[in-house]
Amino acid sequence: MTLTRCIIMFNAWAVSRDCLDPERFDPGSHLTPEGQLATQAKQNNSPFFGFGRRICPGRFFADIALSAAAAMILSAFRFEKAKDASGKAIPVEPAFVSGQVSHSVPFECSTSRILADCVMIICHVKCTS
């Protein structure tokens, strides 16, 4: 049987929730009982780049470029808990907002540059040949 004039829609919501408790952040769900990284955790089956014959050919480059940018930004700054008037760290309670896009509720934190020139390095990366 051949299907013609059909539209096949992929259920990205269901695929992205393929775990025991998708509403709870649990990094341990990606570990084996021995504490090693599970094989399925290493797979990059992101639904955001499409599927099958129409999958994005630049998905690997995009993934590496985003990882490199995030690593560069994170290496330039120090992120710490905010401190109250007496200098004690303000605890951060993990809480998230549900909806079309799940995200954390706002919380206080302290950021500082590790090096004085980091902003210049991030903003003006020069390529040498």
C-alpha positions as CSV (number, residue, x, y, z in Angstrom):
1,M,0.0,0.0,0.0
2,T,1.3,3.4,-1.0
3,L,0.2,6.5,0.8
4,T,0.0,9.6,-1.3
5,R,-1.0,13.1,-0.4
6,C,-0.4,12.5,3.3
7,I,1.1,14.7,5.9
8,I,3.1,12.9,8.6
9,M,3.6,15.0,11.7
10,F,6.2,14.1,14.2
11,N,5.2,14.4,17.9
12,A,8.3,16.2,19.2
13,W,6.5,16.8,22.6
14,A,6.2,13.0,23.2
15,V,9.8,12.3,22.1
16,S,11.3,15.0,24.3
17,R,9.4,13.5,27.3
18,D,10.6,9.9,26.9
19,C,11.7,9.2,30.5
20,L,10.1,8.0,33.7
21,D,9.3,11.5,35.2
22,P,9.8,14.3,32.6
23,E,8.5,17.0,35.0
24,R,11.4,16.5,37.4
25,F,15.1,17.3,36.7
26,D,17.0,14.1,37.5
27,P,20.6,13.9,36.2
28,G,20.8,10.4,37.7
29,S,18.4,9.2,35.1
30,H,21.3,9.3,32.6
31,L,23.6,7.1,34.7
32,T,24.0,3.4,35.0
33,P,23.6,1.8,38.5
34,E,27.4,1.9,38.7
35,G,27.4,5.6,38.3
36,Q,28.7,5.7,34.7
37,L,27.1,7.7,31.8
38,A,24.5,5.5,30.2
39,T,24.8,4.7,26.5
40,Q,21.5,6.3,25.5
41,A,22.6,9.6,27.2
42,K,25.4,10.0,24.7
43,Q,23.0,10.0,21.7
44,N,22.1,13.2,20.1
45,N,18.6,12.6,18.8
46,S,17.5,16.2,18.9
47,P,14.1,16.8,17.2
48,F,15.1,20.4,16.6
49,F,17.0,19.7,13.4
50,G,14.4,17.7,11.6
51,F,14.2,14.0,10.6
52,G,14.9,11.6,7.8
53,R,15.8,12.9,4.4
54,R,15.1,16.5,5.4
55,I,17.4,16.5,8.5
56,C,19.6,19.6,8.7
57,P,23.1,18.9,7.3
58,G,24.6,21.6,9.5
59,R,23.3,20.1,12.8
60,F,26.7,18.9,13.9
61,F,28.4,22.3,13.2
62,A,25.5,24.1,15.0
63,D,25.8,21.9,18.0
64,I,29.6,22.3,18.3
65,A,29.4,26.1,17.6
66,L,26.9,26.5,20.4
67,S,28.9,24.4,22.8
68,A,32.1,26.4,22.0
69,A,30.3,29.7,22.5
70,A,28.8,28.6,25.8
71,A,32.1,27.3,27.0
72,M,33.8,30.6,26.1
73,I,31.3,32.7,27.9
74,L,31.2,30.4,31.0
75,S,35.0,30.4,31.2
76,A,35.1,34.2,31.3
77,F,32.8,34.7,34.3
78,R,32.4,33.4,37.8
79,F,28.8,32.6,38.8
80,E,28.1,32.4,42.5
81,K,25.2,32.6,44.9
82,A,24.1,36.1,45.8
83,K,25.0,37.3,49.3
84,D,22.8,39.0,51.8
85,A,23.8,42.1,53.9
86,S,25.7,40.0,56.4
87,G,27.7,38.2,53.6
88,K,26.0,34.9,53.9
89,A,25.0,33.1,50.6
90,I,21.3,33.3,49.7
91,P,20.1,29.8,49.0
92,V,18.6,29.1,45.6
93,E,15.4,27.0,45.7
94,P,15.0,25.1,42.4
95,A,11.6,26.1,41.0
96,F,10.4,26.0,37.4
97,V,7.5,27.5,35.4
98,S,5.5,25.2,33.2
99,G,4.1,26.2,29.9
100,Q,5.0,26.2,26.2
101,V,8.7,26.6,27.3
102,S,9.7,25.4,30.8
103,H,12.2,27.7,32.6
104,S,13.4,28.5,36.1
105,V,11.8,31.2,38.1
106,P,14.0,34.3,38.6
107,F,16.6,34.0,41.3
108,E,19.4,36.2,42.6
109,C,23.0,35.4,41.7
110,S,26.4,37.1,41.6
111,T,28.5,37.3,38.5
112,S,32.0,38.7,38.1
113,R,34.6,38.7,35.4
114,I,37.5,36.3,35.9
115,L,39.9,38.4,33.8
116,A,39.6,42.1,33.0
117,D,40.0,41.6,29.3
118,C,37.5,38.7,29.0
119,V,34.7,40.9,27.6
120,M,37.1,42.1,24.8
121,I,38.1,38.5,24.1
122,I,34.5,37.4,23.8
123,C,33.3,40.4,21.7
124,H,36.3,40.6,19.4
125,V,37.7,37.2,18.6
126,K,40.2,37.5,15.8
127,C,41.1,34.7,13.5
128,T,44.7,34.3,12.5
129,S,45.8,32.4,9.5
